[in-house]
Amino acid sequence: MREMSDGLAMFNPEGRLVFCNDQYRAAFPRSAYARQPGAHITDPVRAVVRNAEGPDQRRLCRFVKPECNSRCK
């Protein structure tokens, strides 16, 4: 799976990242640090908001309101 050309991430039923390949991390360079095994699914979303990575910050803010006090008004 590491050699796939596409990014891949697998989460367990508790929302924890079990596996992701380098291509998945490369697709999100500003928040790649948050995409590590054991991270909860909200950790990368918070990192995306924190680092202003991605086109739809307001929509993501619904999931991570504490991170959005100054970014999503």
C-alpha positions as CSV (number, residue, x, y, z in Angstrom):
1,M,0.0,0.0,0.0
2,R,2.9,2.3,0.5
3,E,3.8,2.0,-3.2
4,M,0.4,3.1,-4.4
5,S,0.3,6.2,-6.6
6,D,-2.7,7.6,-4.7
7,G,-2.9,8.7,-1.1
8,L,-4.5,6.3,1.3
9,A,-5.6,6.5,4.9
10,M,-7.3,4.0,7.1
11,F,-9.1,4.8,10.3
12,N,-10.4,2.4,12.9
13,P,-13.9,2.5,14.3
14,E,-12.8,4.9,17.1
15,G,-11.6,7.4,14.5
16,R,-7.9,6.8,15.0
17,L,-5.5,6.7,12.0
18,V,-4.2,3.2,11.6
19,F,-2.2,3.7,8.4
20,C,-1.5,6.3,5.8
21,N,1.0,6.4,3.0
22,D,3.4,9.2,2.1
23,Q,1.2,10.2,-0.8
24,Y,-1.6,10.9,1.6
25,R,0.7,13.1,3.7
26,A,2.1,14.8,0.6
27,A,-1.4,15.8,-0.5
28,F,-1.6,18.0,2.7
29,P,1.9,19.4,3.1
30,R,1.0,22.0,5.8
31,S,-0.8,19.5,8.0
32,A,1.2,16.3,7.2
33,Y,2.6,16.4,10.8
34,A,-0.9,15.7,12.1
35,R,-1.4,12.7,9.9
36,Q,0.4,10.1,12.0
37,P,-0.8,6.6,13.2
38,G,-2.8,7.0,16.4
39,A,-4.0,10.5,15.5
40,H,-7.8,11.0,15.9
41,I,-9.6,12.0,12.7
42,T,-10.2,15.5,14.2
43,D,-6.4,16.1,14.6
44,P,-5.7,16.5,10.8
45,V,-8.9,18.6,10.4
46,R,-7.7,20.9,13.2
47,A,-4.3,21.2,11.6
48,V,-5.9,22.1,8.3
49,V,-7.8,24.9,9.9
50,R,-4.8,26.0,12.0
51,N,-2.6,26.2,8.9
52,A,-5.2,27.6,6.6
53,E,-4.8,24.6,4.2
54,G,-7.8,23.9,2.0
55,P,-10.5,25.9,0.3
56,D,-13.4,25.5,2.7
57,Q,-12.3,26.7,6.1
58,R,-15.8,27.7,7.3
59,R,-17.2,24.2,6.6
60,L,-14.3,22.6,8.5
61,C,-14.8,24.9,11.4
62,R,-18.1,23.2,12.3
63,F,-16.0,20.2,13.4
64,V,-13.2,22.1,15.3
65,K,-14.8,25.2,16.7
66,P,-12.1,25.9,19.3
67,E,-9.5,26.3,16.6
68,C,-11.7,28.7,14.7
69,N,-12.1,31.6,17.0
70,S,-10.0,33.9,14.8
71,R,-10.0,32.1,11.5
72,C,-13.6,31.5,10.5
73,K,-15.6,34.6,11.3
